Amino acid sequence: MAGWFELNTSSDGQYRFVLKAGNGEIILTSELYKAKGSAESGIASVQANSGVDERYEKKEASNGKFHFNLKAANHQVIGTSQMYASTQSRDAGIASVKSNGSSKTIKDNT
């Protein structure tokens, strides 16, 4: 099963999207947006940038866990991954975003 985006409203009325893999696991989370249209533009940016290797910023947190950011061409962060125990699992997360990020399926829960 292919992945999909879910667009949600936060408790303070802002918007956020997540990208889920085919198994339903969240693989990328956006920042909060004040306008729904801005969140929808963020989804379009993931769709456009997820297949480009140079858009992934691999990071290590101070606690020794690993994560990544997906960035747009202007170097703005579009989405952030969860924390991973190893570089291998982080890289598998990147591969999952690459394969699911072009999904056109958007579940609007707003």
C-alpha positions as CSV (number, residue, x, y, z in Angstrom):
1,M,0.0,0.0,0.0
2,A,1.3,3.4,-0.9
3,G,1.8,6.2,1.6
4,W,-0.4,9.3,2.1
5,F,-0.5,12.7,3.7
6,E,-2.8,13.6,6.6
7,L,-3.7,17.3,7.2
8,N,-4.7,18.1,10.7
9,T,-5.7,21.0,12.9
10,S,-3.7,21.5,16.2
11,S,-5.4,22.4,19.5
12,D,-4.6,26.1,18.9
13,G,-6.2,26.1,15.5
14,Q,-3.0,25.9,13.4
15,Y,-2.4,23.3,10.7
16,R,0.2,20.5,10.4
17,F,0.6,17.6,8.0
18,V,2.3,14.3,8.4
19,L,3.5,11.9,5.7
20,K,2.6,8.3,6.5
21,A,4.1,5.1,5.0
22,G,1.9,2.4,3.6
23,N,1.9,0.7,7.0
24,G,0.5,3.9,8.7
25,E,3.7,4.8,10.4
26,I,4.5,8.6,10.5
27,I,7.7,9.2,8.6
28,L,7.7,13.0,8.3
29,T,6.1,15.8,10.3
30,S,5.7,19.4,9.3
31,E,5.9,22.6,11.3
32,L,2.8,24.4,12.4
33,Y,1.2,26.7,9.8
34,K,-1.3,29.5,10.6
35,A,-3.2,29.0,7.3
36,K,-4.5,25.8,5.8
37,G,-3.2,26.9,2.3
38,S,0.3,27.2,3.7
39,A,0.1,23.6,5.0
40,E,-1.1,22.5,1.6
41,S,1.8,24.3,0.0
42,G,4.1,22.4,2.3
43,I,2.6,19.1,1.1
44,A,3.2,20.2,-2.5
45,S,6.8,21.0,-1.5
46,V,7.3,17.5,-0.1
47,Q,5.9,16.0,-3.3
48,A,8.4,18.1,-5.3
49,N,11.5,17.7,-3.2
50,S,11.3,14.2,-1.6
51,G,13.0,12.5,-4.5
52,V,16.1,14.8,-4.4
53,D,19.0,13.4,-2.4
54,E,20.5,16.9,-1.7
55,R,17.3,18.0,0.1
56,Y,17.9,15.7,3.1
57,E,19.9,17.0,6.0
58,K,21.1,14.1,8.2
59,K,21.5,15.0,11.9
60,E,22.6,13.6,15.2
61,A,20.9,14.8,18.4
62,S,22.7,15.5,21.6
63,N,21.3,12.3,23.0
64,G,23.0,10.2,20.3
65,K,19.9,9.5,18.3
66,F,19.6,10.2,14.6
67,H,17.1,12.1,12.5
68,F,16.7,14.1,9.3
69,N,15.1,17.2,7.9
70,L,13.7,17.5,4.4
71,K,14.4,20.9,3.0
72,A,13.1,22.9,0.0
73,A,15.3,24.4,-2.6
74,N,15.4,27.6,-0.6
75,H,16.9,25.6,2.4
76,Q,13.7,26.0,4.5
77,V,12.8,22.9,6.5
78,I,9.6,21.3,5.1
79,G,9.5,18.3,7.5
80,T,11.3,16.5,10.2
81,S,11.6,12.8,10.9
82,Q,11.3,10.9,14.2
83,M,14.4,10.0,16.2
84,Y,16.1,6.8,15.2
85,A,18.5,4.6,17.2
86,S,21.0,4.1,14.3
87,T,22.1,5.8,11.1
88,Q,20.9,2.7,9.2
89,S,17.3,3.1,10.5
90,R,17.5,6.9,9.8
91,D,18.6,6.2,6.2
92,A,15.7,3.7,5.9
93,G,13.4,6.5,7.0
94,I,14.8,8.7,4.2
95,A,14.3,5.9,1.7
96,S,10.7,5.7,2.9
97,V,10.1,9.4,2.4
98,K,11.6,9.2,-1.0
99,S,9.3,6.4,-2.0
100,N,6.1,7.8,-0.4
101,G,6.6,11.6,-0.6
102,S,5.3,11.9,-4.1
103,S,1.9,10.5,-3.0
104,K,-1.1,12.5,-4.3
105,T,-3.3,11.1,-1.6
106,I,-4.2,13.7,1.1
107,K,-6.6,12.9,3.9
108,D,-8.0,16.2,5.1
109,N,-8.9,15.8,8.8
110,T,-9.4,19.6,9.4
